[in-house]
Amino acid sequence: MIDYIANQAQNLYTQAIVWDMVWPWEPWCGNDFDKMLRFHEAGFTAVSATIAGDNQNISEAVQRIATARNTLSAMEYVLLCESVDDVKSAKTSHRLGVLLHFEGTRCFERNLDMVEVFYKLGIRQTLLVFNNANSAGGGVMDNVDAGLTPYGRRLVEEMGRVGMLLDLSHTGHKTALEAIDVAMSPCLYTHSSPSALYAHPRNISDEEIKACAATGGLVGIPSSSMYHGDPKSSSETLFRHLDYVVQMVGAEHAGLGLDCVFETEPLNAYMRSKKDEWPDAKDPAWPGVVTARPEQVLTLTGLMLNAGYPDFSVRQILGENYVRICSDVWK
């Protein structure tokens, strides 16, 4: 039976669209674009790279987009993607589709005209807030989340008009629920785990999971040990968090957002220097973060099949849900 499941998993995985919606482009922690080869060799179809966000202004964000586009376009095994058709072309041509997104909206500098400009430059989604409050609303690490601001409401509306996906990971819980109420299209938590399984400020409540699913969106399961309480970030732990979402709202509302970091020591040092943003690091005994690796998704596929998930549901989770949502939202 074990060999049968392993073979079934390999066959399904090879045929499926495998789409990870979050990979942070940060060369200082080992996440330079050469690491795209790991995803390609692991059989991924598409990866969305974090290009800029709350730590950049407009000029810096544009420069980072230019660097990313130029670098990725020169890589033979990569296809820079701006549409679902591009992602499908990446699959059929045996290349890795790479998309671009933001992690926070400070880089809009409160200029709503920049939403469409960034969209035309290839930015297909953005987190509303990254950990601490910005002009749009509160973050998950704030002591008080005051909710979606009037500007934040206009920003969500403009994103909906343009076709940019709204991502609510790292966003304050009150702000996120208010943004979901304003949004007119499917929303995402691209990399957020259920707080019912592990209590952490970054994790999300059952109310948030259900509200997101009600928009037609999904919750992407991250791989950070900090969000799971598993120092090894095992595939079994990823499945447990994934299965919680699936049992609550269905396989059509779950996906992948690994947020993989290949060299975690520089990341942990950075987090220790930003204790207001990462309160875990205030504990001298904090062990730091470990993340899963792309190769673990094949193991995760086997765990889903072993648990009785039908092939169709596994395909949805691996990538078809993103195909559906992006087809609905992108213009």
C-alpha positions in Angstrom: 0.0 0.0 0.0 2.9 2.4 0.8 4.5 1.8 -2.6 1.1 2.2 -4.3 0.5 5.6 -2.5 4.0 6.7 -3.4 3.6 5.9 -7.0 0.1 7.5 -7.1 1.5 10.6 -5.5 4.4 10.9 -7.9 2.2 10.4 -10.9 -0.4 12.9 -9.7 2.3 15.4 -8.7 4.0 15.2 -12.1 0.8 15.9 -13.9 -0.6 18.6 -11.6 -0.1 22.4 -11.6 2.0 22.9 -8.4 1.8 26.6 -7.4 3.5 28.2 -4.3 2.1 31.7 -3.9 4.9 33.0 -1.5 8.7 33.0 -1.9 10.6 36.0 -0.4 13.3 37.3 -2.7 15.9 38.3 -0.2 19.5 37.5 -1.3 20.9 38.3 2.1 19.2 35.1 3.5 20.1 32.8 0.7 16.9 33.6 -1.3 18.4 34.9 -4.6 16.9 34.0 -7.9 19.3 31.1 -8.4 17.2 29.2 -5.9 14.4 29.1 -8.5 16.3 26.0 -9.8 15.4 24.2 -6.5 11.7 24.8 -7.2 12.1 23.8 -10.9 13.9 20.6 -10.1 11.3 19.8 -7.4 8.6 19.8 -10.0 6.9 23.1 -9.2 4.9 24.8 -12.0 4.8 28.4 -10.5 6.2 30.4 -7.7 5.2 34.0 -6.7 8.2 36.1 -5.5 7.9 38.8 -2.9 9.6 41.8 -4.6 8.9 44.8 -2.3 6.4 46.0 0.3 6.2 47.9 3.5 10.0 48.3 3.7 10.2 50.2 0.4 9.0 53.4 -1.2 7.7 53.8 -4.8 11.2 54.3 -6.3 12.7 51.4 -4.5 9.8 49.1 -5.4 10.1 50.0 -9.1 13.8 49.4 -9.1 13.4 46.0 -7.5 10.7 45.1 -10.0 13.1 46.1 -12.8 15.9 44.0 -11.4 13.6 41.0 -10.9 12.1 41.2 -14.4 15.5 41.5 -16.1 17.0 38.7 -14.1 14.1 36.3 -14.5 13.7 37.0 -18.2 17.3 35.9 -18.8 16.9 32.5 -17.1 16.2 29.8 -19.7 14.2 27.5 -17.4 12.0 30.4 -16.1 8.9 32.0 -17.7 8.0 35.3 -16.2 4.2 35.1 -15.8 1.5 37.8 -15.7 -1.5 35.6 -16.5 -3.0 32.2 -15.8 -2.3 31.3 -19.5 1.3 32.1 -18.8 1.3 29.7 -15.9 -0.2 27.0 -18.0 2.4 27.7 -20.7 5.1 27.2 -18.1 3.7 23.8 -17.3 3.5 22.6 -20.9 7.0 24.0 -21.8 8.6 22.4 -18.7 9.7 25.7 -17.3 9.1 27.4 -13.9 6.5 30.2 -14.0 7.5 33.1 -11.7 5.1 35.8 -10.7 5.7 39.0 -8.7 3.9 40.3 -5.6 4.3 42.8 -2.7 4.3 42.2 1.0 2.6 45.4 2.3 1.3 48.6 0.7 3.5 51.3 2.1 5.3 51.3 -1.3 2.1 52.8 -2.8 2.8 55.9 -0.7 -0.9 56.5 -0.4 -1.2 57.1 -4.1 -4.0 55.0 -5.4 -2.9 55.6 -9.0 0.1 53.3 -8.3 -2.1 50.3 -8.0 -2.7 50.2 -11.7 0.9 51.2 -12.5 2.3 48.4 -10.4 -0.2 45.9 -11.9 1.1 46.9 -15.4 4.6 46.2 -14.1 3.6 42.7 -13.2 2.5 42.9 -9.5 -0.4 40.5 -9.3 -1.1 40.5 -5.5 -0.2 42.4 -2.4 -0.5 42.0 1.3 -2.5 44.8 2.8 -0.2 45.2 5.9 3.0 43.6 7.0 2.9 43.0 10.8 2.7 46.6 11.9 0.2 49.3 11.0 0.5 51.3 7.8 -1.9 53.7 6.2 -4.3 51.0 5.2 -4.9 49.4 8.6 -3.4 47.4 11.5 -1.0 44.5 11.6 -1.0 41.3 13.5 1.9 42.4 15.8 0.3 45.7 16.9 -0.9 45.9 20.5 -4.1 47.5 19.1 -5.6 46.9 15.7 -7.8 49.9 14.9 -9.2 48.3 11.7 -9.3 49.3 8.1 -8.8 53.0 7.5 -10.8 55.1 5.1 -7.7 55.1 2.8 -7.5 51.3 3.3 -11.1 51.0 2.1 -10.4 53.0 -1.0 -7.2 50.9 -1.6 -9.1 47.6 -1.4 -11.7 49.0 -3.8 -9.1 50.1 -6.3 -7.3 46.8 -6.1 -10.6 45.1 -7.0 -11.1 47.4 -9.9 -7.6 46.8 -11.3 -7.6 43.1 -10.7 -4.8 42.9 -8.0 -5.4 40.1 -5.5 -5.9 41.1 -1.9 -3.6 39.1 0.5 -4.4 39.3 4.2 -1.5 37.4 5.8 0.3 39.5 8.4 -2.7 41.9 8.5 -4.4 42.6 11.8 -7.4 40.4 12.5 -9.9 43.2 12.7 -8.5 45.0 9.7 -8.5 41.7 7.7 -12.2 41.0 8.4 -13.2 44.5 7.5 -11.2 44.3 4.3 -13.0 41.1 3.4 -16.3 42.9 3.9 -15.2 45.6 1.4 -13.6 43.2 -1.2 -15.8 42.3 -4.2 -13.6 39.4 -5.3 -11.9 36.3 -3.8 -9.4 37.1 -1.1 -6.3 35.2 0.1 -4.4 34.4 3.2 -1.4 33.2 1.2 0.6 32.0 4.2 -1.3 31.7 7.4 -2.0 28.8 9.7 -5.0 28.1 11.9 -4.6 29.5 15.4 -6.8 26.7 16.7 -3.9 24.3 16.2 -1.1 26.6 17.3 -1.6 29.9 19.1 0.6 32.5 17.5 -0.2 36.2 16.6 0.5 35.4 12.9 -2.0 32.6 12.7 -5.7 33.2 11.9 -9.0 32.4 13.6 -11.7 30.1 12.4 -13.8 33.2 11.8 -11.1 34.5 9.4 -10.8 31.1 7.6 -14.6 31.0 7.0 -14.8 34.6 6.0 -12.0 34.2 3.4 -13.6 31.0 2.0 -16.9 32.8 1.7 -15.3 35.2 -0.8 -14.3 32.3 -2.9 -10.7 32.6 -1.8 -8.3 30.3 0.0 -5.9 29.9 2.9 -2.3 29.0 1.9 -0.4 26.9 4.4 3.0 28.3 5.3 6.0 26.2 6.4 7.6 28.3 9.1 8.3 26.4 12.3 7.3 29.6 14.2 3.7 29.3 13.0 3.4 25.5 13.6 5.4 25.0 16.8 7.3 22.2 15.0 11.1 22.9 15.1 11.6 20.6 12.1 8.7 21.9 10.0 7.9 18.4 9.0 5.6 17.5 6.1 3.3 15.8 8.7 2.8 19.1 10.5 2.1 20.9 7.3 -0.5 18.3 6.5 -2.1 18.7 9.9 -2.6 22.4 9.4 -3.7 22.0 5.8 -6.2 19.3 6.8 -7.7 21.6 9.5 -8.6 24.1 6.8 -9.9 21.4 4.4 -12.1 19.9 7.0 -13.5 23.3 7.9 -14.1 24.9 4.5 -13.3 22.3 1.9 -10.3 21.5 -0.4 -11.4 24.2 -2.8 -10.3 26.8 -0.2 -6.8 25.6 0.6 -3.4 26.0 -1.1 0.3 26.4 -0.6 2.3 29.4 0.6 5.5 27.9 1.9 7.4 31.1 2.4 10.6 29.1 2.2 13.9 30.6 3.4 17.0 28.7 2.4 19.4 30.2 4.9 17.6 30.9 8.2 20.5 32.0 10.4 20.6 35.5 8.7 16.8 35.7 8.9 16.8 34.8 12.6 19.5 37.5 13.3 17.4 40.0 11.5 14.3 39.0 13.5 16.2 39.4 16.7 17.1 42.9 15.7 13.3 43.7 15.0 11.7 42.5 18.3 8.8 44.8 18.0 7.9 43.2 14.7 8.8 39.7 15.8 8.0 39.4 19.5 9.1 35.7 19.6 12.7 37.0 19.3 12.4 38.7 22.7 12.8 35.4 24.4 16.5 34.7 24.8 15.8 31.0 24.4 13.9 31.4 21.1 15.3 28.8 18.8 14.7 30.7 15.6 12.9 29.7 12.4 13.1 26.7 10.2 11.1 26.4 7.0 10.1 23.4 4.8 11.8 22.8 1.5 10.2 22.6 -2.0 10.9 18.9 -2.1 8.6 18.2 0.8 5.5 19.0 -1.3 5.7 15.6 -3.0 5.7 14.0 0.5 2.7 16.3 1.4 0.9 15.0 -1.7 1.4 11.4 -0.5 0.0 12.3 2.9 -3.1 13.8 1.3 -3.7 10.7 -0.7 -3.0 8.4 2.3 -5.6 10.4 4.2 -8.2 9.6 1.6 -8.2 12.9 -0.3 -9.5 12.3 -3.9 -7.1 13.1 -6.8 -9.3 16.1 -7.7 -9.0 17.6 -4.3 -5.2 17.1 -4.2 -4.9 18.9 -7.6 -7.0 21.7 -6.3 -4.7 22.2 -3.3 -1.5 21.9 -5.2 -2.5 24.6 -7.7 -5.8 24.5 -9.4 -7.4 26.7 -6.7 -5.0 29.4 -7.6 -5.8 28.9 -11.3 -9.5 29.4 -10.5 -9.0 32.4 -8.2 -6.5 34.2 -10.4 -8.8 33.6 -13.5 -11.6 35.3 -11.6 -9.6 38.3 -10.3 -6.8 39.2 -12.8 -7.8 41.4 -15.7 
